[in-house]
Amino acid sequence: MSDIQKAVAFYEGVLGLRALRSGPSAAIADGSRVYGSGGGPALNVYQSVTAGKTPATLATWYVDDIDQIVEELSSSGVEFVRYEQLEHDAKGITARAGGGRIAWFQDPDGNTFALEADV
């Protein structure tokens, strides 16, 4: 993230992730957070000048009920990305190659994340 406070507002406030610890990031004393997901450490977010520079999906959460999670996040203000070359349902979920379903969203810097389910 380009600004750790914006990151905290998004990852904790909007996504509802719980910070397991915070610490330094290069020269920034309190510039990183490690978030828990699924019972253990899952995501390290840190302040960086290169935030949002990659078009690739940075992390994927595998969920049991993608419809429920997408609805919850949408009600919290998360907008799901719709790619022109793919068909999406009304919620922004698309069929995944090989079966299952996937939905993408971005943080305030444009870093892309995904939710996937096998059904």
C-alpha positions as CSV (number, residue, x, y, z in Angstrom):
1,M,0.0,0.0,0.0
2,S,1.2,3.5,-0.7
3,D,-0.2,4.6,2.8
4,I,-0.3,2.1,5.7
5,Q,-3.2,4.0,7.4
6,K,-5.3,3.6,4.2
7,A,-4.3,0.0,4.2
8,V,-5.5,-0.4,7.8
9,A,-8.8,1.3,7.0
10,F,-9.4,-1.0,4.1
11,Y,-8.1,-4.4,5.3
12,E,-9.4,-4.0,8.9
13,G,-12.4,-1.7,8.4
14,V,-13.8,-2.9,5.1
15,L,-12.5,-6.5,4.7
16,G,-12.7,-7.2,8.5
17,L,-9.3,-8.9,8.7
18,R,-7.7,-9.1,12.1
19,A,-4.1,-7.8,12.5
20,L,-2.0,-10.4,14.2
21,R,1.0,-8.0,14.5
22,S,2.4,-4.8,13.2
23,G,6.0,-3.8,12.7
24,P,8.5,-1.9,10.6
25,S,8.6,-1.8,6.8
26,A,12.0,-0.6,5.6
27,A,12.4,2.9,7.1
28,I,8.8,3.2,8.3
29,A,8.5,2.3,12.0
30,D,4.9,1.1,11.9
31,G,4.6,0.4,8.2
32,S,3.4,-3.2,8.1
33,R,0.6,-5.4,9.3
34,V,0.3,-9.2,9.2
35,Y,-3.3,-10.3,9.0
36,G,-4.8,-13.6,10.0
37,S,-7.1,-15.6,7.9
38,G,-8.2,-19.2,8.2
39,G,-6.6,-19.6,11.7
40,G,-3.1,-18.4,10.9
41,P,-1.0,-15.7,9.4
42,A,-2.1,-15.2,5.8
43,L,-1.3,-11.7,4.4
44,N,1.5,-9.3,5.0
45,V,0.6,-5.7,4.0
46,Y,3.3,-3.0,4.0
47,Q,3.8,0.5,2.8
48,S,5.6,0.6,-0.5
49,V,6.2,3.1,-3.3
50,T,5.5,0.3,-5.8
51,A,2.0,-0.4,-4.4
52,G,-0.6,-1.2,-7.1
53,K,2.0,-1.5,-9.9
54,T,1.3,-5.2,-10.9
55,P,-1.8,-6.3,-12.9
56,A,-1.5,-9.8,-11.5
57,T,-3.7,-11.2,-8.7
58,L,-1.6,-10.8,-5.5
59,A,-3.5,-13.2,-3.2
60,T,-6.6,-15.5,-3.4
61,W,-8.8,-16.6,-0.6
62,Y,-10.5,-19.9,-1.0
63,V,-14.0,-19.8,0.5
64,D,-16.9,-22.2,0.9
65,D,-19.7,-19.8,0.1
66,I,-18.5,-17.3,-2.5
67,D,-22.0,-15.8,-2.9
68,Q,-22.2,-15.0,0.8
69,I,-18.7,-13.5,1.0
70,V,-19.2,-11.4,-2.1
71,E,-22.5,-10.1,-0.7
72,E,-20.9,-9.2,2.7
73,L,-18.0,-7.4,1.0
74,S,-20.3,-5.6,-1.4
75,S,-22.4,-4.3,1.5
76,S,-19.2,-3.0,3.0
77,G,-18.4,-1.0,-0.1
78,V,-16.1,-3.4,-2.0
79,E,-16.5,-3.2,-5.7
80,F,-15.8,-6.4,-7.7
81,V,-13.8,-6.1,-10.9
82,R,-15.5,-7.1,-14.1
83,Y,-13.2,-8.1,-17.0
84,E,-14.5,-7.5,-20.5
85,Q,-13.4,-10.9,-21.8
86,L,-15.3,-12.8,-19.1
87,E,-18.9,-13.3,-18.3
88,H,-19.9,-12.3,-14.8
89,D,-23.2,-12.8,-12.9
90,A,-25.0,-9.9,-11.3
91,K,-22.6,-10.1,-8.2
92,G,-19.4,-10.0,-10.3
93,I,-18.7,-13.7,-10.0
94,T,-17.5,-15.7,-13.0
95,A,-17.0,-19.4,-13.8
96,R,-13.5,-20.5,-13.2
97,A,-11.6,-22.5,-15.8
98,G,-11.8,-26.2,-14.8
99,G,-14.8,-25.6,-12.6
100,G,-15.7,-23.5,-9.6
101,R,-16.2,-19.8,-9.4
102,I,-14.1,-16.7,-8.9
103,A,-14.5,-13.0,-8.2
104,W,-11.8,-10.2,-8.1
105,F,-11.6,-7.0,-6.2
106,Q,-9.0,-4.3,-5.6
107,D,-7.7,-2.4,-2.6
108,P,-7.5,1.4,-2.7
109,D,-4.1,1.2,-4.5
110,G,-5.4,-1.1,-7.2
111,N,-3.8,-4.3,-5.9
112,T,-5.9,-7.2,-7.1
113,F,-7.2,-10.0,-4.9
114,A,-9.5,-12.9,-5.6
115,L,-12.1,-15.1,-3.9
116,E,-12.5,-18.6,-5.2
117,A,-14.9,-21.5,-4.5
118,D,-15.0,-25.0,-5.9
119,V,-18.8,-24.8,-6.4
